[in-house]
Amino acid sequence: MNPRRAMLHEPDVCAQALPSRAGGRAATAGQVLMARVRVRWAGVIREACRYSSVPPNFLAALVANESAGDPNALRFEPSVYRHLVSAAEGKSRRYGRVTRAGLAAEVAEILSPKSPAYHAEFLTSGFTSAHASRLAPSPDEALRELATSWGLTQIMGYHMVGRGGTPRDLLEPRFHFRVALELLADFAERYQLNLARDFAEMFRCWNTGQPYGATTDPKYVENGLRRMELYHCVIK
C-alpha cells in the first residue's frame, strides 16, 4: 500500500473496511479497536492536531498501535534501565545495541516495544553529558520511570528529561499528545519528512527512531496504515 495514496478511493476503502449492516457481516477486531479509539479519544485527538500538520487519523492509528487506546498503558524497558543506571554511575556514555532478548521476554501483541535502535538514537553521549546532573542523583525509582514507556502512544520517560514535567505527566492525554506531536515534528525536521504525507516513514520513526528502520513487529507499519483507513471511515 502506498501511504500517500491511502485515502484516494474513499468509498471503496470504507466499503471494504466497515461491516455491511444489510449483509450482517460482523465487525473485525481492527474495526472494533478503531471504533473504541474514536469513542474515547476523537475529540482530544482533533483538538491536539488543530495546529499540527499531523492528521488525526495518523495519531489515532499510532494510539491503536501502541496502547490500544489505554491512557494508563506502561511498559518497563530493562535494557534502557541498565543503560541509565550505568550512565548515572558514570560508567557508560552511550547506549549500546542490545538484542531483542534483552528486552522483556513477553510483549503484548498490541503494545509493540520500540526497537533497540530507537533508544540508541536518543541515549547518546550528548544526552548523558547534557543531563548528567539530573541522572546522577536519581533514585532507582526515578530511573525506572525514565526507562518506562508511558500512555497512549508509549512515549519513553527519558524524553521528559530537559523538557519540563515528569514521565508521569504523560498519563494525562492532552499533555501526552502535545509531547507526541513535538516528537513527530522533531523526526520530520531531522529526516525531512512531510507530516501530512510520509506516514510509513513516521510509523517507522516512532518504533525505530529512523524512517527506514526495521520495526520489532514486521507488521507495525502495515497495521498502522490500515488503522488510519479504518479510523477515517469510522469517524465519518
HELIX and SHEET records of a PDB file:
HELIX    1   1 PRO A    3  ARG A    5  5                                   3    
HELIX    2   2 GLU A   10  ALA A   17  1                                   8    
HELIX    3   3 ALA A   29  ALA A   48  1                                  20    
HELIX    4   4 CYS A   49  TYR A   51  5                                   3    
HELIX    5   5 PRO A   56  SER A   67  1                                  12    
HELIX    6   6 PRO A   78  ALA A   88  1                                  11    
HELIX    7   7 ARG A  100  GLY A  102  5                                   3    
HELIX    8   8 PRO A  116  PHE A  122  1                                   7    
HELIX    9   9 SER A  125  ALA A  130  1                                   6    
HELIX   10  10 ALA A  132  LEU A  135  1                                   4    
HELIX   11  11 ASP A  140  LEU A  146  1                                   7    
HELIX   12  12 GLY A  157  MET A  160  5                                   4    
HELIX   13  13 PRO A  167  LEU A  171  5                                   5    
HELIX   14  14 PRO A  173  TYR A  191  1                                  19    
HELIX   15  15 PHE A  199  THR A  208  1                                  10    
HELIX   16  16 TYR A  220  VAL A  234  1                                  15    
SHEET    1   A 3 LEU A  74  PHE A  76  0                                        
SHEET    2   A 3 THR A 148  TRP A 150 -1                                        
SHEET    3   A 3 ILE A 155  MET A 156 -1                                        
END                                                                             
